[in-house]
Amino acid sequence: MTKADIVAQIADKTGLEKNEVLQTVEAFMDTVKGSLSNGTNVYLRGFGSFIVKERAEKTGRNISKNTTIIIPAHNIPSFKPAKTFVEDVKNKVKVK
């Protein structure tokens, strides 16, 4: 499913114009990105949490040059679904 598909479905369900829905979806995404960039997690009850995870420094290998490199510590965005969300997916998704 793409952003356009999401916008179309929300517009159909709510009766709003697609342009309005697109602006709302993009504003939501910008707000979440901005919050995570500032180090603040976003919690959506019943859906999940957008959180910032800290990765520790580690040693990696460049296999083409056969050398070791140090990968510095860094932060990455992550999503953790709510328990009710996980249960809904487990019970409703059919394996192909």
N, C-alpha and C positions, 0 to 999 in steps of 0.2 A: 504494500500500500504506500502510495506517495503522498506528499503534502497536498497535491491537487485533488487526490481521491478523498482525503480527509476533509478538505474544504467543501467539496461537492456534497459529501454525506451530511455534514453539519448544516449546510445551506438547505438541503432537502428536508432535514428533520425540524429545523427552526423556522423556515420560511424567510430567512434573511438573504440579502443579496450576497453573491459569492465574493464580491470585492470587500464587503464589510467583514465577512468571515475570514477572508485571507488576511486582512489587516489585524484582526483579533488574534489569529493563530501566530502570525509573525511577531506581534507584540508580546505574546506569551513566551515564545521561544527566545526573543531578545531579553526579556526579563529574567528568565531562567539562566541564560548564558551570562548576563551581567552579574547576577547574584553569585553564581559559581566562580566567576572571575574575581570577585571580591572576597572569596573564601567563605561565603554564607551558603549553607545547604538549603534546599527547597523541599518541604514536606507536604505532600498532597494525600490527606487521609483517605484510605480506601483505594488509592491508586498506586502510590509508591513515593520514593524519595530520590531526588537528584542530589548526589553528594560528591564532595571532593575527596579523593583518596590520595594519600601520599605514598609514593613509591620510594623505597630506600635505594641508596647508591649500590650498584652491583658491578661485577666484572663480566664482560661479554667477550665474544671472540669474533674477529673478522676472519672468516674462513678462507676468503680469497687471498689474503696476505699472510695468513697464519700468525696473526698477532692478537694480543689481548688488548681490550680497551676498557676504560672505566666509563660506565653509564652513570651520570650524576643523578642525585635524588631529584624527583620532580613530582608535580601534582597532576592528576588526571581526573576528568569528570566520570561519574559512574551513575548507574540507575539501579536501585534496589526496589523490586516490586513489593507491594503490600501482600500480606498473607492471604487476604480475601481475593486479591487479583490472581495470585498463583493458584489458589484452589479453583477459581472459576475457569482458568485456562486448562488445568489438569482434567477437570470434569467435562469440558465441552469440546476440546480439540480432538479431532479424529486423526489418527496416524495414517498417513498415506502409504 
